[in-house]
Amino acid sequence: MNIKFVTSRHHGDLAAGLDKSNIVTIHWLLQDGKAKRTTQAIVGQNLLQVAHSNDIDLEGACEGVCACSTCHTIIEDALFNTLDEASEDEEDMLDMAFGLEETSRLGCQVIVTEAFDDVVFKLPGATRNFYVDGHVPKPH
């Protein structure tokens, strides 16, 4: 029998398989519009993973499968214009997001690159969670 071993993702390791030496600094403008937090992000993670790894209150009710709008994030114009366009599925979910802006994206769909270094990501003042009212899931 021929067995192939693959690198597995360990439960709860949001950066498994990524080069952990390739790190950028990103900033979050929190829901109140005043408080700011600075975190480190590993290139290759998505914004939702970065938020969860750093206790940033970015919900992600669908756990990052592009099936809700609770990880809605507003991106600076300069960076937004360099990103790949949102998929049709992401656009459909964004239509349900609270506080939608022209530079809105779902955090689960935005992959961190070197260009994210020193960029500010704004969290909207609220989210719409159509799945579970009042429950904020934690990453596994």
Secondary structure, 3 states (H helix, E strand, C coil): CCCCCCCCCCCCCCCCCCCCCCEEEEEEECCCCCCEEEEEEECCCEHHHHHHHCCCCCCCCCCCCCCCCCCEEEECHHHHCCCCCCCHHHHHHHCCCCCCCCCEEEHHHCECCHHHCCEEEECCCCCCCCCCCCCCCCCC
